[in-house]
Amino acid sequence: MRTSVLLFLTFSWLASLSFAENEGLSDALEGTPPILGCWFWHESEFEPEGYRPYLDLIAEKSPFDILTTSLRVKDRELVDPETRSQVKEAVEYARSLGVGIALDLDVRLARGGFREKFPDEQQWMIRLRDVQLDELGRGEISIESAYLSDHYTHRTTPYIPLSGRVERIFLFERGPGGVLPGTVHEIDRKDCEVVAEGTDEVSIRVDLGKNYAGKTLCLAAGFEHFTPAVFAPHLLEYQEGLLELYGDLPLAGACKDEWGFPPDFKGCPDKNDYWYSTYRAEAYREEMDGRDLIRDFLLMTYGEEGKEAERVKAINHFMRMSYRRNGEIETQFYRATKKVFGQDALVATHPTWYPFPGVQEFKKNGLDWWIAKRDLAQTDESTPYSVRTSLAKKWGSRIWCNMYYSEDPEDYVREMWRGALSGGRINYHPPWPTTQTGSLMAGQKAVLGSDRMRGEVRVRLLDFISDTPLDCPVAVIFGHAAAMNWSHANYAETGVALADGFWRSGRPADLIPSSEIWNGSLRMGEDGRLRYGPQSYDVAVLINPEFEPAETIPFLEGFSSERTTIFLLGDRTMDFEGHPTERLSQSWPKDRIVGSKEEALEEGLKRLREMGVASQSPATEVLKDFGYESAAPSRHGMARLIDGTHLFIHGEKSASGDRVASVFQVDGHEFQADFEGVLGVRFDNEGQVVALAAGGLKSFRSNNLTLALDKRLDFALKRNQRGEIEGIYYNESEAPPKEMEDLGGRWTWKQFPRTLATRPIKP
């Protein structure tokens, strides 16, 4: 049967254009996000040309544009000449295959070099432990050091303790409300027996007499660890120096992964371990009008009767310092990467470590995810979808990208199609652990099965027709200060459950910390609606605003009569400094105060219905990992992007996409389509198709465009700002299909599995 292409006069702008030969990437392709894969170097990569097998596999079987590449090898650092030489060879070989390398240039991969240059700038931990003295005033405390490790160190030297010392010794009396007022005294070490003071243990013994019976002895022991101090004065200089060391290599970008203090997988539930350095203590002293940080650790841990407000203030400032300093380090890395490798360089990977905005992240980085600057929003593992979409708005990223791994290669299919329905993509980490696949190489080869990569390529066609992320009509704003302050009843409440409720109801919600108000990112738009990057919100819920800085409240109160309906859940009775304030609820519109998450969800959905906000497909599945649960999209349904592009995703049965032939409705416009897995379409105000992407398209019919193809085709087209067609198609041969010639315009040919565009690489 002859292929037919019928273009009505209302679509005449298509017919007026002529077909152009493929002359390289069109302007539209230049901004298309890359497809990312991971590469982890082990001993085999350091063999002569040991990098070739993995790169050959990627070039032959994958559509990956860039490999985020990191060392996972014993006794090698980035500063070693042998490392740099081997990386240089690998980068040049990868470039010859059309694959870019974004190299992990984090200082944690050069800790030995940092210590050699700046031996006095290692990270310290202060550990507080106590004992009640016996009837004779005797007591002993022994504190062991912590051996800490993470993904950067599990094949090399961990963040081992290097030394230990007695920092301070306190004596006090305890009551039901904490330390009794006026009872804290310090004991000089000469009045104690220091039993041990070394790398593994710090111990003391006291014999103070009967007058001290029943009192509490507290030892603050300090342990130095093998990693740069976060507040080290030379850290930023060293970080930029690593980038410059590799600056003459043709890298596609640089990576900094899960930055922050060394990990605490439980988040220190007893709140008696603190990351410390003399530099941090000095910064704290300056911010807190001369207060002593180690003395305030005692206040933060135990509380002191009559000093509740001081405790609130101390915790707030201590945690905000973590947030700001880690954000500063991330931002400097971003800017230095652009400076060294050019503005087109990719800054990867994700700031998320423990993939949930909870207690583990508070201690590691102050929950700095929203100020860890990136061009492409990046997360990992089971990070809640409300966070993924929120970060896409923050960084103006058309998609979010989640570094994903699983033991089972089949799980990647589920992650891919879930992401397609929620505006996201995968950074492909090889299967881990390797119990099923045997090795990282074999695991990645299994993931790169043709059906999976066909599905990936089809999903990526959507990136060509839209540069906006998922439309989320709801913002859930959680009080950042209160969430991280363990003196408050709502400690660790970050609003994920409420955001999940909206997702499950077909109204996706962005999760945003109130600190985004502090820094001006969450603001009022010109249309009177709450705005975050490209996203305007119809409904917002402010959760737990206790301890909010003064500048937050007038901003939110200013929305009381505006176009975004903001509900209040919780209250504010104290400011950031611990001062009592008038209750925020006293000035909030009474009909916008809710008493529970359930009521907030009910009232928010009611308001959306009143405003006529259309629903999207509900999130019917569950993310469950690392001890947390959150809502997840299914593998089929409909979603809407901010620019009005509608996505129809079907990936339940086939990795490459399920075959669908049906009639659809978009904003009152009816069309028929026969496709596989993916279809994205956008209409203008007159109901004309201005963008179309489809996997395995066989036919499409709307009121102004009809396509009937002899052979199924993966392709996408859109009209650019000059009114010209930009298009891309996958075909066995470069010769354009007849239907593409009939459409006219400028087309780019791709041969599966190669993808839309290799990132610009520094020559």
C-alpha positions in Angstrom: 0.0 0.0 0.0 1.3 3.4 -0.9 2.2 5.6 2.0 -0.1 8.6 2.2 0.5 11.9 3.9 -2.5 14.3 3.9 -1.9 17.8 5.1 -4.8 20.1 5.3 -4.5 23.8 4.6 -4.7 24.6 8.3 -1.3 22.8 8.5 0.0 24.5 5.4 3.1 25.8 7.2 4.4 22.2 7.0 3.8 21.8 3.3 5.5 25.1 2.5 8.9 23.8 3.6 11.3 21.7 1.6 13.2 18.8 2.8 16.9 19.5 3.6 19.7 16.9 3.6 21.1 16.0 7.0 23.8 18.5 7.5 24.5 17.7 11.2 22.7 18.6 14.3 19.9 21.2 13.9 19.5 24.0 16.5 16.7 22.1 18.2 19.0 19.1 18.9 21.7 21.2 20.5 19.8 21.6 23.7 18.5 18.0 24.0 19.5 16.4 27.3 22.0 13.6 27.0 21.3 10.0 27.7 23.6 9.0 30.7 25.2 5.8 31.7 27.6 5.0 34.5 31.1 3.7 34.4 33.0 2.6 37.5 36.7 2.0 37.2 38.3 -1.0 38.9 41.7 -2.6 38.6 41.0 -3.9 35.1 40.5 -0.5 33.6 44.1 0.3 34.6 45.5 -2.6 32.5 47.0 -1.5 29.1 44.0 -0.4 27.1 41.8 -1.9 29.8 39.2 0.8 29.2 38.4 -0.5 25.7 36.0 -3.5 26.4 33.5 -1.4 28.3 33.6 1.5 25.9 33.3 -0.8 22.9 30.2 -2.3 24.6 28.7 1.1 25.2 29.4 2.3 21.6 27.9 -0.8 20.0 24.9 -1.6 22.2 23.8 1.6 23.9 22.4 5.0 23.1 24.4 6.6 25.8 25.8 10.1 25.0 27.8 10.5 28.2 29.3 8.2 30.8 29.4 9.5 34.3 32.7 8.0 35.3 34.3 7.4 38.7 37.2 5.6 40.3 36.3 2.5 42.5 39.8 1.2 42.9 42.3 0.6 45.7 45.3 2.8 46.3 44.8 5.2 43.3 43.9 8.8 43.4 43.1 11.5 40.9 46.3 13.3 41.6 48.5 10.3 40.7 50.2 10.8 37.3 49.4 7.2 36.3 45.7 7.8 36.9 45.7 10.9 34.8 47.6 9.2 32.0 45.2 6.3 31.8 42.1 8.5 32.0 43.5 10.7 29.2 43.8 7.6 26.9 40.3 6.5 27.8 38.7 9.9 27.2 40.3 10.2 23.8 39.3 6.7 22.8 35.7 7.3 24.0 35.6 10.5 22.0 36.6 8.6 18.9 33.6 6.4 19.4 31.2 9.4 19.9 30.9 8.9 23.7 31.6 11.7 26.1 33.1 11.2 29.6 32.1 13.2 32.6 34.8 12.4 35.1 34.2 12.3 38.9 36.6 15.0 40.1 35.5 15.1 43.7 38.1 15.7 46.4 37.2 12.5 48.2 39.0 10.7 45.3 42.1 12.6 46.2 42.0 12.6 50.0 45.6 11.6 50.4 46.8 14.4 48.2 44.7 16.9 50.3 46.1 15.6 53.6 49.7 15.8 52.2 49.2 19.5 51.3 47.0 20.5 54.2 47.6 18.1 57.1 45.8 20.2 59.7 42.5 20.4 57.7 41.0 17.0 58.2 37.5 16.4 59.3 36.8 15.8 63.0 33.9 14.3 64.9 33.0 15.2 68.4 31.3 12.3 70.3 29.4 13.0 73.6 28.9 10.2 76.0 27.9 10.3 79.7 27.7 8.2 82.9 26.1 8.8 86.2 28.7 8.8 89.0 28.3 6.2 91.7 27.8 6.8 95.4 31.5 7.5 95.8 31.7 9.9 92.9 33.4 7.5 90.6 32.8 6.9 86.9 34.4 5.8 83.7 33.6 6.7 80.1 35.1 5.0 77.0 34.3 6.2 73.5 35.3 4.3 70.4 35.9 6.0 67.1 33.7 5.3 64.1 34.9 3.6 61.0 32.9 5.1 58.2 32.6 4.2 54.5 30.4 4.8 51.5 30.4 4.2 47.8 33.6 6.3 47.3 35.6 4.2 49.8 34.3 0.6 49.8 37.2 -0.6 47.5 39.8 1.7 49.1 40.7 3.3 52.4 37.6 4.4 54.3 37.1 7.5 56.3 39.3 6.0 59.0 40.1 7.7 62.3 43.6 9.1 62.3 43.8 10.3 65.9 41.7 10.8 69.0 41.8 13.2 71.9 40.0 14.4 75.0 38.3 17.7 73.9 36.2 18.7 77.0 34.9 17.1 80.2 31.6 18.3 81.7 29.9 17.6 85.0 26.2 18.5 85.6 23.0 17.5 87.2 20.0 16.2 85.3 16.3 16.8 85.7 13.2 15.8 83.8 13.6 18.8 81.4 17.3 18.2 80.8 20.4 19.7 82.5 19.4 21.6 85.6 20.2 25.3 85.4 23.5 26.5 86.9 24.9 23.0 87.3 27.3 22.7 84.4 31.0 22.7 85.3 34.1 21.7 83.3 36.7 19.4 84.7 40.3 19.8 83.8 41.9 16.7 82.4 44.5 16.8 85.1 41.7 16.0 87.5 40.9 12.9 85.6 42.8 9.8 84.6 43.1 9.6 80.9 43.0 5.9 80.3 43.2 6.0 76.5 43.6 8.7 74.0 44.2 7.3 70.5 42.9 6.5 67.1 40.5 3.8 68.2 39.4 5.0 71.7 39.3 7.8 74.1 38.6 6.9 77.7 38.7 8.7 81.1 38.2 7.7 84.7 37.3 10.0 87.6 37.2 9.6 91.4 35.7 12.9 92.7 34.4 11.8 96.1 31.0 11.4 97.7 29.9 15.0 97.2 29.6 14.3 93.4 27.6 11.1 93.8 24.7 10.9 91.3 26.0 13.7 89.1 26.5 13.2 85.4 29.9 13.1 83.8 30.1 13.8 80.1 33.1 13.3 77.9 33.4 15.1 74.6 36.0 13.1 72.6 37.4 14.3 69.3 38.4 12.0 66.5 40.2 13.1 63.3 39.1 11.3 60.1 40.7 10.7 56.8 38.8 13.2 54.7 39.0 17.0 54.1 37.0 19.1 56.6 33.9 20.6 55.1 34.9 24.0 56.6 38.6 23.6 55.7 39.9 27.0 54.4 41.7 25.4 51.4 39.0 23.0 50.3 37.6 25.2 47.5 41.1 25.9 46.2 41.9 22.2 46.2 38.6 21.3 44.5 39.2 23.7 41.7 42.8 22.5 41.4 41.6 19.0 40.7 39.4 20.3 37.8 42.3 22.3 36.4 44.6 19.2 36.6 42.3 17.5 34.1 41.5 20.7 32.2 43.3 19.9 29.0 41.4 16.6 28.5 38.4 16.6 26.1 36.0 15.8 28.9 32.2 16.3 28.5 31.9 17.4 32.1 32.7 16.6 35.7 30.9 14.8 38.5 30.4 15.4 42.2 28.3 12.7 43.7 26.5 12.7 47.1 28.7 15.4 48.6 28.6 16.2 52.3 30.1 15.0 55.6 30.9 11.3 55.9 27.8 9.2 56.1 25.7 8.3 59.1 23.2 5.6 58.0 21.0 6.1 61.0 21.1 9.9 61.2 22.4 9.7 64.8 19.1 9.2 66.7 20.7 10.1 70.0 22.0 13.4 68.6 25.4 13.0 70.4 27.8 12.9 67.5 28.7 16.1 65.7 30.9 17.0 62.7 33.5 19.4 63.9 36.6 21.3 63.0 38.3 24.4 64.5 37.3 26.2 61.3 33.7 25.3 61.9 33.9 26.3 65.5 35.2 29.7 64.5 32.5 30.2 61.9 29.9 29.3 64.5 31.4 31.7 67.0 31.2 34.5 64.5 27.6 33.7 63.6 26.5 33.2 67.2 28.0 36.2 68.8 30.9 34.4 70.4 29.2 31.2 71.6 31.4 28.1 72.1 30.4 25.3 69.7 31.5 22.4 71.9 29.7 23.8 74.9 26.6 24.2 72.7 26.9 20.6 71.7 26.0 19.8 75.3 23.0 22.1 75.0 21.9 20.6 71.7 22.1 17.0 73.0 20.7 17.2 76.5 18.7 20.4 76.6 18.9 22.7 79.6 16.0 23.8 81.7 15.4 27.5 81.2 17.4 27.6 78.0 14.9 26.1 75.6 15.0 29.1 73.3 18.8 29.0 73.3 18.7 25.4 72.3 16.3 26.1 69.4 18.6 28.9 68.2 21.8 26.8 68.5 20.4 23.9 66.5 18.9 26.1 63.8 22.1 27.9 63.2 24.3 24.8 63.4 22.1 23.0 60.8 21.8 26.0 58.5 25.6 26.3 58.5 25.8 22.7 57.2 23.2 23.6 54.5 24.9 26.8 53.4 28.5 25.5 53.5 27.7 22.3 51.5 25.7 24.4 49.1 28.6 26.7 48.7 31.0 23.8 47.9 28.5 22.4 45.3 28.0 25.8 43.7 31.8 26.4 43.5 32.2 23.0 41.8 29.6 23.9 39.3 31.2 27.2 38.4 34.7 25.9 38.3 33.6 23.1 36.0 32.1 25.6 33.6 35.2 27.7 33.9 37.6 24.9 33.1 35.7 22.8 30.6 33.3 25.4 29.1 29.7 26.4 29.5 28.4 23.3 27.7 30.1 20.9 30.1 27.8 18.7 32.0 27.9 19.0 35.8 26.9 15.6 37.3 25.8 13.7 39.2 23.3 13.9 42.1 23.4 15.7 45.5 21.1 13.1 47.0 22.9 10.5 49.2 20.3 8.7 51.3 17.4 8.9 48.8 14.8 10.5 51.1 14.6 14.0 52.7 15.1 12.7 56.2 17.4 12.5 59.2 20.3 10.9 57.3 20.5 13.8 54.9 20.2 16.4 57.6 23.4 15.3 59.2 25.2 14.8 55.9 24.5 18.0 54.1 21.8 20.0 55.8 19.4 18.9 53.1 21.1 21.1 50.5 19.6 19.3 47.5 17.8 22.4 46.2 21.0 24.6 46.2 23.4 22.0 44.8 23.6 23.7 41.5 23.1 21.6 38.3 21.9 22.2 34.8 20.2 18.8 34.6 18.2 17.9 37.7 19.7 14.7 39.1 18.7 12.2 41.9 19.3 8.6 42.7 17.8 5.3 43.7 14.3 5.7 45.3 14.2 9.5 45.7 10.5 10.5 45.9 9.1 11.6 42.7 7.9 14.9 44.3 11.6 15.7 44.9 12.6 14.8 41.3 10.0 17.0 39.7 10.8 19.8 42.2 14.5 19.8 41.3 13.6 20.0 37.6 11.7 23.2 38.3 14.6 24.6 40.4 17.2 24.2 37.7 15.0 24.9 34.7 15.6 21.3 33.5 13.2 19.8 31.0 13.7 16.4 32.6 14.9 15.0 35.8 17.5 12.2 35.7 17.7 9.4 38.3 20.8 7.3 38.7 19.2 3.9 39.1 20.5 0.4 39.8 19.0 -2.9 40.8 20.1 -6.5 41.1 17.7 -7.5 38.4 18.1 -6.1 34.9 14.4 -6.4 34.4 13.7 -3.7 37.0 15.3 -1.1 34.7 12.3 -1.4 32.4 9.9 -0.5 35.2 12.0 2.5 36.2 12.2 3.7 32.6 8.5 3.7 31.9 7.7 5.2 35.3 10.0 8.0 34.5 8.5 8.5 31.1 5.1 9.2 32.7 6.6 11.6 35.2 9.0 13.6 33.1 12.1 11.7 34.0 14.9 9.6 32.6 17.5 7.1 33.9 21.3 7.5 34.4 22.0 3.8 33.9 24.1 2.4 36.8 25.2 -1.3 36.1 23.1 -3.8 38.1 24.2 -4.0 41.7 24.8 -6.2 43.6 26.1 -8.5 40.9 24.7 -11.7 42.3 22.6 -12.3 39.3 24.8 -11.0 36.6 28.3 -11.9 37.9 30.1 -8.6 37.1 29.4 -5.0 36.4 30.3 -5.5 32.7 28.0 -8.5 32.3 25.2 -6.7 34.2 25.4 -3.6 32.0 25.4 -5.8 28.9 22.2 -7.4 30.1 20.6 -4.0 30.7 21.5 -3.0 27.1 19.2 -5.5 25.6 17.8 -4.2 22.3 14.2 -4.1 23.5 15.1 -2.0 26.6 17.2 0.4 24.6 14.6 0.7 21.9 12.2 1.8 24.7 14.8 4.3 26.0 15.3 5.8 22.5 11.6 6.1 22.1 11.1 7.8 25.4 13.9 10.2 24.6 12.0 11.4 21.5 9.8 13.4 23.9 12.8 15.5 24.8 12.9 16.8 21.3 9.4 18.2 21.2 9.3 19.9 24.6 11.7 21.8 26.8 9.5 21.9 29.9 9.1 19.4 32.8 6.0 17.7 34.2 3.2 20.1 35.1 2.6 19.9 38.9 -0.3 22.1 40.0 0.5 21.7 43.7 3.4 22.8 45.8 4.0 21.2 49.2 6.3 23.5 51.1 7.9 22.2 54.3 9.5 24.2 57.0 13.2 23.6 56.5 14.3 24.8 59.9 11.7 22.9 61.9 12.3 19.7 59.9 15.9 19.6 60.9 15.5 20.8 64.6 15.2 17.8 66.9 14.0 19.9 69.8 10.6 20.2 68.0 7.8 17.7 68.0 7.6 17.7 64.2 11.3 16.9 63.6 11.9 15.2 60.3 8.5 16.2 58.8 9.3 17.0 55.2 5.8 16.6 53.7 6.5 13.6 51.5 3.3 11.8 52.6 1.1 14.7 51.7 2.8 15.2 48.4 2.3 11.5 47.7 -1.4 12.0 48.4 -1.7 14.5 45.6 0.3 12.2 43.3 -2.0 9.3 44.1 -5.0 11.5 43.2 -3.7 12.4 39.8 -2.5 15.9 40.8 1.3 15.7 40.9 2.9 17.9 43.6 6.4 19.4 43.9 8.1 19.1 47.3 9.9 22.3 48.2 11.8 23.4 51.3 10.9 26.8 52.8 14.6 27.8 52.3 13.7 28.3 48.7 11.7 31.3 49.9 14.7 32.5 51.9 16.9 32.5 48.8 14.3 34.0 46.4 13.7 30.9 44.2 10.1 30.4 45.3 8.4 33.7 44.4 5.3 35.4 43.2 4.9 35.5 39.4 3.7 38.4 37.4 0.3 36.7 37.1 -0.1 36.6 40.9 0.6 32.9 41.2 3.2 31.2 43.3 6.0 30.3 40.9 9.1 28.1 41.0 11.2 28.2 37.9 8.8 27.5 35.0 6.1 26.1 37.2 3.1 28.2 38.5 0.9 26.6 41.2 -2.8 26.6 41.7 -2.6 25.2 45.2 0.1 25.1 47.9 0.3 23.7 51.4 2.8 25.2 53.9 3.7 22.5 56.5 5.2 23.1 59.9 6.5 26.7 59.6 7.9 26.8 63.2 11.2 28.7 63.5 10.8 30.2 60.0 13.0 33.4 59.6 11.1 36.6 59.6 11.5 37.2 55.9 9.5 34.1 55.1 6.2 35.1 56.7 5.3 38.4 55.0 6.0 36.7 51.6 3.5 34.0 52.3 0.9 36.3 53.9 1.1 38.4 50.7 -0.6 35.5 48.8 -3.7 35.5 50.9 -5.8 37.1 48.2 -3.8 36.0 45.2 -4.4 33.3 42.6 -2.6 30.5 44.4 -4.6 29.1 47.3 -2.1 28.4 50.1 -3.2 26.2 53.0 -1.5 26.3 56.4 -0.8 23.0 58.3 0.9 23.7 61.6 1.9 27.0 63.1 4.7 29.3 63.9 5.1 30.4 67.6 8.9 31.0 67.6 11.2 32.6 65.1 14.6 31.3 63.9 16.3 32.8 66.9 14.0 31.1 69.3 12.1 34.3 70.1 8.3 34.0 70.8 6.1 35.4 68.0 2.5 36.0 67.3 1.0 32.8 66.0 1.0 32.7 62.2 -2.5 31.2 62.2 -3.8 34.4 63.8 -3.2 36.3 60.5 -3.9 33.4 58.1 -7.3 33.2 56.3 -9.4 30.9 58.5 -10.8 29.0 55.6 -7.2 28.1 54.6 -6.1 26.6 57.9 -6.2 22.8 58.0 -5.6 20.5 60.9 -4.2 17.4 59.4 -2.6 16.0 56.2 -5.8 14.3 55.3 -7.7 17.6 55.5 -5.0 19.4 53.6 -5.3 16.8 50.8 -9.1 16.9 50.8 -9.3 20.7 50.7 -6.5 21.0 48.1 -8.2 18.6 45.8 -11.5 20.3 46.3 -9.9 23.7 45.3 -8.3 22.1 42.2 -11.7 20.8 41.1 -13.3 24.2 41.6 -10.5 25.8 39.5 -11.1 23.2 36.7 -7.5 21.8 36.9 -7.5 18.6 34.9 -6.2 15.5 36.5 -3.4 13.3 35.2 -2.9 9.5 35.6 -2.7 8.7 39.4 0.5 7.3 40.9 -0.7 3.8 41.7 2.6 2.1 42.5 5.0 2.3 45.5 8.7 3.0 45.9 10.0 1.0 48.8 13.7 1.1 49.7 16.2 2.2 52.3 13.5 2.0 55.0 11.1 4.6 53.3 8.1 4.4 51.1 6.6 6.9 48.7 4.2 7.0 45.7 5.3 6.0 42.2 3.7 6.3 38.8 2.6 3.3 36.9 4.0 2.2 33.5 1.0 3.5 31.5 -1.2 6.5 31.5 -1.4 10.2 30.5 0.7 13.1 31.8 0.9 16.8 30.9 4.0 19.0 30.6 4.1 22.7 31.5 4.0 23.8 27.8 0.8 21.8 27.2 2.4 18.8 25.7 0.4 15.7 26.5 2.2 12.3 27.0 0.6 8.9 26.4 2.8 6.2 27.8 2.3 2.5 27.5 5.1 0.2 28.8 3.5 -2.5 30.9 4.1 -5.6 28.7 7.0 -4.8 26.4 10.3 -3.2 27.2 10.2 -1.3 23.9 6.6 -0.2 24.4 3.2 -1.7 24.1 1.2 -1.4 20.8 -1.8 1.0 21.1 -4.4 2.0 18.6 -7.1 4.2 20.0 -8.9 7.6 20.0 -7.6 10.2 22.4 -8.8 13.6 23.7 -6.5 16.5 24.5 -8.1 19.8 25.7 -11.2 19.1 23.6 -9.2 18.0 20.5 -9.8 14.5 19.3 -7.2 12.5 17.5 -6.5 8.9 16.5 -3.1 7.2 16.8 -1.5 3.8 16.3 1.9 3.7 18.0 4.2 1.7 20.3 5.0 2.8 23.8 5.3 6.6 23.5 3.2 9.4 22.0 3.6 13.1 22.8 1.5 15.8 21.1 1.0 19.5 21.5 -1.7 21.6 20.0 -1.8 25.4 19.6 -4.7 27.6 20.6 -6.4 27.0 17.3 -6.2 23.2 17.7 -3.3 22.7 15.3 -0.6 20.1 15.9 2.6 21.9 16.5 4.7 19.1 18.0 4.5 15.3 17.7 6.7 12.5 18.9 5.9 8.8 18.6 7.5 5.4 19.0 6.6 2.9 16.3 4.0 5.2 14.7 1.8 3.6 12.1 -0.8 6.2 11.8 -2.0 9.5 13.2 -5.1 11.5 12.4 -6.3 14.8 13.8 -8.4 17.6 12.3 -5.4 19.1 10.5 -2.8 16.3 10.2 -3.1 12.8 8.8 -0.1 10.4 8.6 -0.4 6.8 7.2 2.9 4.9 7.1 3.7 1.7 5.4 6.3 0.9 8.1 6.3 1.8 11.7 8.7 4.7 12.5 10.3 6.2 15.6 10.3 10.0 14.9 9.5 13.4 16.3 8.8 16.8 14.8 8.0 20.3 15.9 7.9 23.8 14.5 10.7 26.0 15.8 10.6 29.7 16.6 11.2 30.6 12.9 8.2 28.6 11.8 10.3 25.8 10.4 10.0 22.1 10.9 12.7 20.4 13.0 12.6 16.7 12.9 14.4 13.5 13.8 13.8 9.9 12.7 15.3 6.5 13.3 15.8 4.4 10.2 18.0 1.6 8.9 19.3 3.8 6.1 20.0 7.5 6.0 17.6 8.0 3.1 14.5 9.7 4.5 11.2 7.8 4.3 8.8 9.2 1.7 6.6 10.6 4.4 9.4 12.7 5.8 10.2 14.1 2.3 6.5 15.0 1.9 6.5 16.9 5.2 9.5 19.0 4.3 11.6 20.8 6.9 15.0 19.9 8.3 15.5 16.4 9.5 18.2 14.5 11.4 18.7 10.8 10.8 19.8 8.5 13.6 20.5 4.8 13.4 19.5 2.7 16.5 20.9 2.5 19.1 22.7 5.9 18.7 20.7 8.7 20.2 19.6 12.3 19.7 22.8 14.2 20.2 26.3 13.7 21.7 27.0 16.5 24.0 29.4 19.2 22.8 32.9 18.1 23.8 35.8 20.4 24.3 38.1 20.1 21.3 
